[in-house]
Amino acid sequence: MRRPVVALALAGLLASGASGTAAEFRAIAAPAAMYDGPSKAARKLYAAPRGMPVEVLSTLGQWVKVRDAAGEVLWIERGDLAERRAVVTTTIATVRKDPADAAAAVMTADRGVLLELADPAAGESPAGWVRVRHRDGIAGFVRSGEVWGL
């Protein structure tokens, strides 16, 4: 009897999308309604702004279950998601020219500012740093602990 229970548990994990991979983050493509369930008949909780990062938890057809930076679990239509973004979570994050504390600051970003995650060249971004770009075109490196959505 033990074997079928283990097989059912494993099948449940596979169906739920559980894996050993890193979390998947996306961003809101344009202002979009966030729901408390996977249906337009569900209650609309709020309108998420364009660029807001979310962590993808699971999908159900055309609906995606996500978590926002505050930890709230919500549902959104799959078509309303775009590329990744990160949001500043510290009071002020310093974006630097190079991935080092001694590097020149190119800008500072207040809590809640959205930054686009840029794909760094191989070996360009050492552990603890991430390459970002502001919508005004300013690019540089920020400590990964200062943003959410990686």
Backbone as JSON Lines, residues from 0, in Angstrom:
{"i":0,"aa":"M","n":[0.82,-1.21,0.0],"ca":[0.0,0.0,0.0],"c":[0.85,1.26,0.0]}
{"i":1,"aa":"R","n":[2.02,1.19,0.55],"ca":[2.88,2.36,0.66],"c":[3.32,2.88,-0.71]}
{"i":2,"aa":"R","n":[3.58,2.01,-1.64],"ca":[4.07,2.41,-2.96],"c":[3.06,3.3,-3.69]}
{"i":3,"aa":"P","n":[1.76,2.98,-3.77],"ca":[0.82,3.87,-4.46],"c":[0.73,5.25,-3.81]}
{"i":4,"aa":"V","n":[0.83,5.34,-2.5],"ca":[0.77,6.63,-1.82],"c":[1.95,7.5,-2.24]}
{"i":5,"aa":"V","n":[3.15,6.92,-2.28],"ca":[4.35,7.64,-2.7],"c":[4.21,8.08,-4.15]}
{"i":6,"aa":"A","n":[3.71,7.19,-5.01],"ca":[3.52,7.52,-6.42],"c":[2.52,8.66,-6.58]}
{"i":7,"aa":"L","n":[1.43,8.63,-5.81],"ca":[0.43,9.71,-5.88],"c":[1.01,11.02,-5.38]}
{"i":8,"aa":"A","n":[1.81,10.99,-4.33],"ca":[2.43,12.21,-3.81],"c":[3.39,12.8,-4.83]}
{"i":9,"aa":"L","n":[4.19,11.95,-5.47],"ca":[5.13,12.41,-6.49],"c":[4.37,12.99,-7.68]}
{"i":10,"aa":"A","n":[3.3,12.32,-8.11],"ca":[2.49,12.83,-9.22],"c":[1.89,14.18,-8.86]}
{"i":11,"aa":"G","n":[1.48,14.35,-7.63],"ca":[0.92,15.64,-7.19],"c":[1.96,16.75,-7.24]}
{"i":12,"aa":"L","n":[3.19,16.45,-6.83],"ca":[4.26,17.45,-6.89],"c":[4.57,17.83,-8.32]}
{"i":13,"aa":"L","n":[4.63,16.85,-9.2],"ca":[4.92,17.13,-10.6],"c":[3.81,17.95,-11.24]}
{"i":14,"aa":"A","n":[2.57,17.64,-10.93],"ca":[1.43,18.37,-11.5],"c":[1.38,19.8,-10.99]}
{"i":15,"aa":"S","n":[1.83,20.03,-9.76],"ca":[1.77,21.38,-9.19],"c":[2.9,22.26,-9.7]}
{"i":16,"aa":"G","n":[3.84,21.68,-10.42],"ca":[4.94,22.48,-10.95],"c":[6.1,22.61,-9.99]}
{"i":17,"aa":"A","n":[6.11,21.85,-8.9],"ca":[7.21,21.93,-7.94],"c":[8.48,21.41,-8.58]}
{"i":18,"aa":"S","n":[9.57,22.09,-8.35],"ca":[10.85,21.66,-8.88],"c":[11.96,22.25,-8.05]}
{"i":19,"aa":"G","n":[13.17,21.85,-8.34],"ca":[14.32,22.35,-7.61],"c":[14.9,23.6,-8.25]}
{"i":20,"aa":"T","n":[14.23,24.18,-9.23],"ca":[14.77,25.34,-9.91],"c":[14.46,26.62,-9.14]}
{"i":21,"aa":"A","n":[15.14,27.67,-9.51],"ca":[14.94,28.97,-8.87],"c":[13.56,29.52,-9.2]}
{"i":22,"aa":"A","n":[13.11,30.44,-8.39],"ca":[11.81,31.06,-8.6],"c":[11.78,31.8,-9.93]}
{"i":23,"aa":"E","n":[10.59,31.85,-10.54],"ca":[10.41,32.57,-11.79],"c":[9.76,33.91,-11.49]}
{"i":24,"aa":"F","n":[10.35,34.98,-11.97],"ca":[9.79,36.31,-11.79],"c":[9.42,36.89,-13.13]}
{"i":25,"aa":"R","n":[8.32,37.62,-13.18],"ca":[7.86,38.31,-14.37],"c":[7.43,39.71,-13.94]}
{"i":26,"aa":"A","n":[6.94,40.49,-14.89],"ca":[6.46,41.84,-14.6],"c":[5.1,42.03,-15.24]}
{"i":27,"aa":"I","n":[4.36,43.0,-14.76],"ca":[3.06,43.33,-15.33],"c":[3.33,44.13,-16.61]}
{"i":28,"aa":"A","n":[2.74,43.69,-17.75],"ca":[2.99,44.31,-19.06],"c":[2.34,45.69,-19.18]}
{"i":29,"aa":"A","n":[1.14,45.84,-18.67],"ca":[0.39,47.1,-18.7],"c":[-0.52,47.07,-17.48]}
{"i":30,"aa":"P","n":[-1.06,48.2,-17.04],"ca":[-1.95,48.14,-15.87],"c":[-2.96,47.0,-16.04]}
{"i":31,"aa":"A","n":[-3.05,46.15,-15.01],"ca":[-3.88,44.95,-15.12],"c":[-4.57,44.65,-13.8]}
{"i":32,"aa":"A","n":[-5.75,44.06,-13.9],"ca":[-6.52,43.68,-12.71],"c":[-5.89,42.45,-12.06]}
{"i":33,"aa":"M","n":[-5.81,42.5,-10.74],"ca":[-5.34,41.37,-9.94],"c":[-6.57,40.79,-9.24]}
{"i":34,"aa":"Y","n":[-6.75,39.48,-9.33],"ca":[-7.95,38.81,-8.82],"c":[-7.63,37.9,-7.64]}
{"i":35,"aa":"D","n":[-8.68,37.55,-6.88],"ca":[-8.49,36.63,-5.76],"c":[-8.7,35.17,-6.19]}
{"i":36,"aa":"G","n":[-8.95,34.95,-7.47],"ca":[-9.11,33.6,-8.01],"c":[-8.86,33.61,-9.51]}
{"i":37,"aa":"P","n":[-8.77,32.42,-10.12],"ca":[-8.45,32.31,-11.54],"c":[-9.66,32.43,-12.46]}
{"i":38,"aa":"S","n":[-10.34,33.58,-12.4],"ca":[-11.53,33.79,-13.21],"c":[-11.88,35.28,-13.23]}
{"i":39,"aa":"K","n":[-12.45,35.74,-14.35],"ca":[-12.91,37.14,-14.4],"c":[-14.09,37.34,-13.47]}
{"i":40,"aa":"A","n":[-14.75,36.25,-13.06],"ca":[-15.86,36.33,-12.11],"c":[-15.35,36.48,-10.67]}
{"i":41,"aa":"A","n":[-14.05,36.24,-10.45],"ca":[-13.47,36.4,-9.11],"c":[-13.42,37.88,-8.76]}
{"i":42,"aa":"R","n":[-13.21,38.15,-7.48],"ca":[-13.17,39.53,-7.01],"c":[-11.88,40.22,-7.46]}
{"i":43,"aa":"K","n":[-12.02,41.41,-8.05],"ca":[-10.86,42.21,-8.42],"c":[-10.33,42.86,-7.15]}
{"i":44,"aa":"L","n":[-9.04,42.67,-6.87],"ca":[-8.46,43.21,-5.65],"c":[-7.86,44.6,-5.87]}
{"i":45,"aa":"Y","n":[-7.14,44.77,-6.98],"ca":[-6.58,46.09,-7.33],"c":[-6.03,46.04,-8.74]}
{"i":46,"aa":"A","n":[-5.67,47.2,-9.26],"ca":[-5.03,47.27,-10.57],"c":[-3.52,47.38,-10.35]}
{"i":47,"aa":"A","n":[-2.79,46.43,-10.88],"ca":[-1.32,46.44,-10.74],"c":[-0.74,47.37,-11.79]}
{"i":48,"aa":"P","n":[0.25,48.18,-11.42],"ca":[0.85,49.1,-12.4],"c":[1.8,48.38,-13.36]}
{"i":49,"aa":"R","n":[1.98,48.96,-14.52],"ca":[2.91,48.44,-15.52],"c":[4.3,48.34,-14.89]}
{"i":50,"aa":"G","n":[4.95,47.2,-15.13],"ca":[6.32,47.0,-14.65],"c":[6.43,46.38,-13.27]}
{"i":51,"aa":"M","n":[5.34,46.27,-12.52],"ca":[5.41,45.7,-11.18],"c":[5.89,44.26,-11.25]}
{"i":52,"aa":"P","n":[6.94,43.89,-10.51],"ca":[7.42,42.51,-10.54],"c":[6.53,41.6,-9.71]}
{"i":53,"aa":"V","n":[6.39,40.36,-10.17],"ca":[5.65,39.33,-9.44],"c":[6.4,38.01,-9.56]}
{"i":54,"aa":"E","n":[6.26,37.17,-8.56],"ca":[6.83,35.83,-8.59],"c":[5.75,34.87,-9.07]}
{"i":55,"aa":"V","n":[6.03,34.08,-10.08],"ca":[5.08,33.11,-10.61],"c":[5.08,31.88,-9.7]}
{"i":56,"aa":"L","n":[3.89,31.53,-9.19],"ca":[3.76,30.38,-8.3],"c":[3.24,29.16,-9.05]}
{"i":57,"aa":"S","n":[2.24,29.37,-9.93],"ca":[1.68,28.26,-10.72],"c":[0.82,28.84,-11.83]}
{"i":58,"aa":"T","n":[0.42,27.98,-12.75],"ca":[-0.48,28.4,-13.82],"c":[-1.65,27.45,-13.89]}
{"i":59,"aa":"L","n":[-2.77,27.97,-14.33],"ca":[-4.0,27.2,-14.51],"c":[-4.66,27.72,-15.78]}
{"i":60,"aa":"G","n":[-4.39,27.07,-16.9],"ca":[-4.91,27.54,-18.18],"c":[-4.33,28.9,-18.51]}
{"i":61,"aa":"Q","n":[-5.18,29.87,-18.73],"ca":[-4.74,31.23,-19.06],"c":[-4.52,32.1,-17.83]}
{"i":62,"aa":"W","n":[-4.59,31.52,-16.65],"ca":[-4.42,32.26,-15.4],"c":[-3.11,31.88,-14.74]}
{"i":63,"aa":"V","n":[-2.49,32.87,-14.1],"ca":[-1.22,32.66,-13.41],"c":[-1.38,33.12,-11.96]}
{"i":64,"aa":"K","n":[-1.01,32.24,-11.05],"ca":[-1.01,32.56,-9.61],"c":[0.33,33.18,-9.29]}
{"i":65,"aa":"V","n":[0.33,34.39,-8.72],"ca":[1.56,35.12,-8.47],"c":[1.62,35.63,-7.03]}
{"i":66,"aa":"R","n":[2.84,36.01,-6.62],"ca":[3.05,36.66,-5.32],"c":[3.7,38.0,-5.6]}
{"i":67,"aa":"D","n":[3.2,39.07,-4.96],"ca":[3.8,40.39,-5.15],"c":[4.89,40.62,-4.1]}
{"i":68,"aa":"A","n":[5.55,41.75,-4.16],"ca":[6.66,42.05,-3.25],"c":[6.22,42.1,-1.79]}
{"i":69,"aa":"A","n":[4.95,42.38,-1.54],"ca":[4.43,42.43,-0.17],"c":[4.06,41.04,0.34]}
{"i":70,"aa":"G","n":[4.14,40.02,-0.54],"ca":[3.82,38.66,-0.13],"c":[2.4,38.24,-0.41]}
{"i":71,"aa":"E","n":[1.58,39.11,-0.98],"ca":[0.18,38.8,-1.26],"c":[0.1,37.86,-2.47]}
{"i":72,"aa":"V","n":[-0.73,36.82,-2.36],"ca":[-0.92,35.87,-3.45],"c":[-2.16,36.27,-4.23]}
{"i":73,"aa":"L","n":[-2.0,36.39,-5.55],"ca":[-3.04,36.91,-6.44],"c":[-3.09,36.1,-7.72]}
{"i":74,"aa":"W","n":[-4.1,36.37,-8.55],"ca":[-4.21,35.75,-9.87],"c":[-4.26,36.83,-10.93]}
{"i":75,"aa":"I","n":[-3.66,36.54,-12.08],"ca":[-3.63,37.48,-13.2],"c":[-3.71,36.66,-14.5]}
{"i":76,"aa":"E","n":[-4.25,37.27,-15.53],"ca":[-4.29,36.58,-16.82],"c":[-2.88,36.49,-17.4]}
{"i":77,"aa":"R","n":[-2.55,35.36,-17.99],"ca":[-1.21,35.1,-18.52],"c":[-0.76,36.19,-19.5]}
{"i":78,"aa":"G","n":[-1.64,36.69,-20.34],"ca":[-1.3,37.7,-21.33],"c":[-0.91,39.04,-20.75]}
{"i":79,"aa":"D","n":[-1.16,39.25,-19.45],"ca":[-0.83,40.51,-18.8],"c":[0.59,40.53,-18.22]}
{"i":80,"aa":"L","n":[1.36,39.46,-18.45],"ca":[2.72,39.39,-17.92],"c":[3.75,39.66,-19.02]}
{"i":81,"aa":"A","n":[4.85,40.28,-18.63],"ca":[5.94,40.63,-19.56],"c":[7.27,40.16,-18.98]}
{"i":82,"aa":"E","n":[8.36,40.74,-19.49],"ca":[9.71,40.39,-19.03],"c":[9.89,40.73,-17.55]}
{"i":83,"aa":"R","n":[11.04,40.36,-17.02],"ca":[11.32,40.56,-15.6],"c":[11.66,42.01,-15.27]}
{"i":84,"aa":"R","n":[11.33,42.38,-14.06],"ca":[11.69,43.66,-13.48],"c":[12.04,43.39,-12.02]}
{"i":85,"aa":"A","n":[12.67,44.34,-11.4],"ca":[12.95,44.25,-9.97],"c":[12.48,45.55,-9.34]}
{"i":86,"aa":"V","n":[12.09,45.49,-8.09],"ca":[11.67,46.67,-7.37],"c":[12.61,46.88,-6.19]}
{"i":87,"aa":"V","n":[12.99,48.12,-5.95],"ca":[13.87,48.47,-4.85],"c":[13.13,48.24,-3.54]}
{"i":88,"aa":"T","n":[13.73,47.5,-2.62],"ca":[13.09,47.2,-1.35],"c":[13.75,47.89,-0.16]}
{"i":89,"aa":"T","n":[14.94,48.43,-0.36],"ca":[15.6,49.17,0.72],"c":[15.19,50.63,0.63]}
{"i":90,"aa":"T","n":[15.48,51.4,1.64],"ca":[15.13,52.82,1.63],"c":[15.72,53.51,0.41]}
{"i":91,"aa":"I","n":[16.99,53.28,0.17],"ca":[17.67,53.82,-1.01],"c":[18.66,52.78,-1.51]}
{"i":92,"aa":"A","n":[18.62,52.5,-2.82],"ca":[19.59,51.58,-3.43],"c":[20.52,52.41,-4.3]}
{"i":93,"aa":"T","n":[21.8,52.11,-4.23],"ca":[22.78,52.81,-5.05],"c":[23.14,51.94,-6.24]}
{"i":94,"aa":"V","n":[22.91,52.48,-7.44],"ca":[23.29,51.81,-8.68],"c":[24.69,52.29,-9.02]}
{"i":95,"aa":"R","n":[25.62,51.35,-9.19],"ca":[27.03,51.68,-9.4],"c":[27.48,51.31,-10.81]}
{"i":96,"aa":"K","n":[28.53,52.02,-11.27],"ca":[29.06,51.79,-12.61],"c":[29.57,50.36,-12.77]}
{"i":97,"aa":"D","n":[30.23,49.84,-11.75],"ca":[30.78,48.49,-11.75],"c":[30.28,47.74,-10.52]}
{"i":98,"aa":"P","n":[30.32,46.41,-10.52],"ca":[29.84,45.64,-9.38],"c":[30.81,45.62,-8.2]}
{"i":99,"aa":"A","n":[30.98,46.77,-7.57],"ca":[31.87,46.89,-6.41],"c":[31.41,48.07,-5.56]}
{"i":100,"aa":"D","n":[31.5,47.93,-4.26],"ca":[31.1,49.01,-3.35],"c":[31.9,50.29,-3.58]}
{"i":101,"aa":"A","n":[33.13,50.17,-4.05],"ca":[33.98,51.34,-4.27],"c":[33.74,51.99,-5.65]}
{"i":102,"aa":"A","n":[32.95,51.36,-6.5],"ca":[32.69,51.91,-7.84],"c":[31.85,53.18,-7.74]}
{"i":103,"aa":"A","n":[31.99,54.02,-8.75],"ca":[31.24,55.28,-8.8],"c":[29.74,55.02,-8.87]}
{"i":104,"aa":"A","n":[28.97,55.82,-8.12],"ca":[27.51,55.73,-8.16],"c":[27.0,56.43,-9.43]}
{"i":105,"aa":"V","n":[26.11,55.77,-10.17],"ca":[25.53,56.39,-11.35],"c":[24.13,56.93,-11.08]}
{"i":106,"aa":"M","n":[23.49,56.41,-10.02],"ca":[22.18,56.91,-9.59],"c":[21.81,56.26,-8.27]}
{"i":107,"aa":"T","n":[20.84,56.85,-7.59],"ca":[20.24,56.22,-6.43],"c":[18.76,56.05,-6.73]}
{"i":108,"aa":"A","n":[18.17,55.02,-6.15],"ca":[16.75,54.73,-6.37],"c":[16.07,54.53,-5.03]}
{"i":109,"aa":"D","n":[14.96,55.21,-4.84],"ca":[14.19,55.08,-3.6],"c":[13.4,53.78,-3.59]}
{"i":110,"aa":"R","n":[12.94,53.39,-2.4],"ca":[12.1,52.2,-2.23],"c":[10.91,52.29,-3.2]}
{"i":111,"aa":"G","n":[10.62,51.18,-3.9],"ca":[9.5,51.11,-4.8],"c":[9.81,51.44,-6.25]}
{"i":112,"aa":"V","n":[11.01,51.97,-6.53],"ca":[11.39,52.28,-7.91],"c":[11.59,50.97,-8.67]}
{"i":113,"aa":"L","n":[11.06,50.9,-9.9],"ca":[11.2,49.72,-10.73],"c":[12.46,49.82,-11.57]}
{"i":114,"aa":"L","n":[13.2,48.73,-11.63],"ca":[14.42,48.64,-12.43],"c":[14.31,47.41,-13.32]}
{"i":115,"aa":"E","n":[14.71,47.54,-14.57],"ca":[14.72,46.4,-15.49],"c":[15.97,45.59,-15.23]}
{"i":116,"aa":"L","n":[15.82,44.27,-15.15],"ca":[16.96,43.4,-14.98],"c":[17.62,43.2,-16.33]}
{"i":117,"aa":"A","n":[18.89,43.53,-16.43],"ca":[19.63,43.38,-17.68],"c":[20.4,42.07,-17.62]}
{"i":118,"aa":"D","n":[20.52,41.39,-18.74],"ca":[21.29,40.15,-18.79],"c":[22.77,40.49,-18.84]}
{"i":119,"aa":"P","n":[23.51,40.18,-17.81],"ca":[24.94,40.51,-17.81],"c":[25.72,39.59,-18.73]}
{"i":120,"aa":"A","n":[26.82,40.09,-19.23],"ca":[27.73,39.27,-20.03],"c":[28.37,38.25,-19.11]}
{"i":121,"aa":"A","n":[28.84,37.17,-19.64],"ca":[29.45,36.11,-18.84],"c":[30.55,36.68,-17.94]}
{"i":122,"aa":"G","n":[30.45,36.4,-16.66],"ca":[31.47,36.83,-15.72],"c":[31.41,38.3,-15.36]}
{"i":123,"aa":"E","n":[30.44,39.04,-15.88],"ca":[30.38,40.48,-15.64],"c":[29.82,40.83,-14.26]}
{"i":124,"aa":"S","n":[28.94,39.99,-13.75],"ca":[28.27,40.3,-12.49],"c":[28.63,39.28,-11.42]}
{"i":125,"aa":"P","n":[29.52,39.63,-10.5],"ca":[29.89,38.68,-9.44],"c":[28.74,38.45,-8.48]}
{"i":126,"aa":"A","n":[28.84,37.39,-7.71],"ca":[27.8,37.04,-6.74],"c":[27.46,38.24,-5.86]}
{"i":127,"aa":"G","n":[26.18,38.42,-5.63],"ca":[25.73,39.51,-4.78],"c":[25.4,40.79,-5.53]}
{"i":128,"aa":"W","n":[25.64,40.84,-6.83],"ca":[25.36,42.01,-7.65],"c":[24.47,41.62,-8.82]}
{"i":129,"aa":"V","n":[23.67,42.55,-9.31],"ca":[22.84,42.32,-10.48],"c":[22.88,43.58,-11.36]}
{"i":130,"aa":"R","n":[22.93,43.37,-12.68],"ca":[22.95,44.48,-13.62],"c":[21.51,44.94,-13.85]}
{"i":131,"aa":"V","n":[21.28,46.25,-13.73],"ca":[19.94,46.82,-13.89],"c":[19.96,48.04,-14.81]}
{"i":132,"aa":"R","n":[18.77,48.4,-15.28],"ca":[18.63,49.59,-16.12],"c":[17.35,50.3,-15.69]}
{"i":133,"aa":"H","n":[17.43,51.6,-15.52],"ca":[16.27,52.43,-15.19],"c":[15.56,52.81,-16.48]}
{"i":134,"aa":"R","n":[14.29,53.14,-16.42],"ca":[13.54,53.48,-17.64],"c":[14.1,54.71,-18.35]}
{"i":135,"aa":"D","n":[14.87,55.52,-17.63],"ca":[15.5,56.69,-18.25],"c":[16.78,56.32,-19.0]}
{"i":136,"aa":"G","n":[17.15,55.04,-18.98],"ca":[18.33,54.58,-19.72],"c":[19.59,54.43,-18.89]}
{"i":137,"aa":"I","n":[19.56,54.87,-17.64],"ca":[20.73,54.73,-16.77],"c":[20.89,53.26,-16.4]}
{"i":138,"aa":"A","n":[22.1,52.74,-16.55],"ca":[22.36,51.33,-16.26],"c":[23.56,51.2,-15.34]}
{"i":139,"aa":"G","n":[23.58,50.11,-14.61],"ca":[24.68,49.84,-13.71],"c":[24.4,48.59,-12.89]}
{"i":140,"aa":"F","n":[25.06,48.49,-11.75],"ca":[24.95,47.33,-10.89],"c":[24.42,47.74,-9.52]}
{"i":141,"aa":"V","n":[23.6,46.88,-8.95],"ca":[23.06,47.11,-7.62],"c":[23.21,45.81,-6.83]}
{"i":142,"aa":"R","n":[23.37,45.93,-5.52],"ca":[23.45,44.75,-4.67],"c":[22.13,44.0,-4.75]}
{"i":143,"aa":"S","n":[22.18,42.68,-4.93],"ca":[20.97,41.88,-5.1],"c":[20.04,41.95,-3.88]}
{"i":144,"aa":"G","n":[20.57,42.22,-2.7],"ca":[19.74,42.33,-1.51],"c":[18.93,43.61,-1.43]}
{"i":145,"aa":"E","n":[19.17,44.54,-2.35],"ca":[18.46,45.83,-2.34],"c":[17.23,45.84,-3.25]}
{"i":146,"aa":"V","n":[17.02,44.72,-3.99],"ca":[15.88,44.64,-4.9],"c":[15.16,43.32,-4.72]}
{"i":147,"aa":"W","n":[13.9,43.27,-5.16],"ca":[13.09,42.05,-5.13],"c":[12.64,41.77,-6.56]}
{"i":148,"aa":"G","n":[12.65,40.51,-6.95],"ca":[12.21,40.13,-8.27],"c":[13.28,39.44,-9.07]}
{"i":149,"aa":"L","n":[14.32,38.99,-8.42],"ca":[15.44,38.35,-9.13],"c":[15.11,36.9,-9.44]}
